[in-house]
Amino acid sequence: MSKFIICFFSLILLGGFNRMTAQEFIPLWPDGKMPDSKGLTLTDSISGERYWRVGTPGMFAFFPSKEENNGTSVIICPGGGYHHYAYIISGTQIARWFTTMGINAFVLISRLPTSPDLIDRSVAPLQDAQRAIRIIRTNAIKWHLKTDKTGIMGFSAGGHVASSLGTHTEDVSGIDDSLDRVSFRPDFMLLVSPVITMGEYAHAGSKNNLLGKLPPKELIEKYSSELRVTDKTPPAFIVVAGNDKTVNPQNSLMFYEALRAKNISASLHVFPSGGHSIGLLNNPGSTALWKELCKTWLVEMGFADIR
């Protein structure tokens, strides 16, 4: 076989591979309608498997096969201290794992509060999360999703985005279009090593990046998710390592107690090891069980039909 023919077929195979692995990117906002924006033109800055600047907020969609799709969907908020997004290790890897269970996954790339384009740095991540869940529910028929089985997941500071979406009832993402009529309340929350509070046990970096160095008491309380739990807050599955030295495990304990005080179903798992690196792979000892526990919880709570 000639080198030309070999090269030709190689290009075909590579092209097919790229089409199969490429994920759809769904922008969150129509042109000129993004709230809390000064109108600056920014570009994405991506290096070292991190998003350092977000020019176009959106989400990467990961769909299971039509035969395996059970209609459940999860928005995944990567961690990074509100300074960057570790979108591979706490995003796309997790998304692909969900698709093996027939669950549709969306990796959210929301605006970082450090962006120079923001009018109010504190509200942008929540605006983007509300818009994301509205887009998913609006496309439920097209994507074969169940609108009452749409959840949110967050790692580290992404856990703060997720818990904020689950506890804030005020609509901060309305832009006078048809999506304003769609609910932004998630049906469940999955939180891994989450940042929850902006108070005593706050993660300093996340707090400073989201609220600034000297935020007023009112702003601290507004973005402390444990203070915003009501009887309408969705149930939660929480995973944390007792030896986490980055985000104090007290964040998870406080949120669990707040949920229980309002009779909200919550499952809290505190593992002895794992630090702040609980993820898809390489979890030490019993921490490796968190994925199976998460899967079992989704089935037990009726949020996913996983066979």
ABEGO torsion letter per residue (X at the ends): XBAAAAAAAAAAAAAAAAAAABBBBBBABBBGABBGBAGBBBBBBBBGGBBABBABBBBBBBBBBAAABAGBBBBBBBBGGGABBBAAAABAAAAAAAAAAGBBBBBBBBBBAABAABABAAAAAAAAAAAAAAAAAAAAAAAGBBAABBBBBBBEAAAAAAAAAAABABBAABAGBAAAABBABBABBBBBGBBABABAABBAAAAAAAAEABBBAAAAAAABAAAABBAABBBBBBBBBAABAABBAAAAAAAAAAAAAAGBBBBBBBBABGEAABBABGBBEAAAAAAAAAAAAAAAAGABBBX
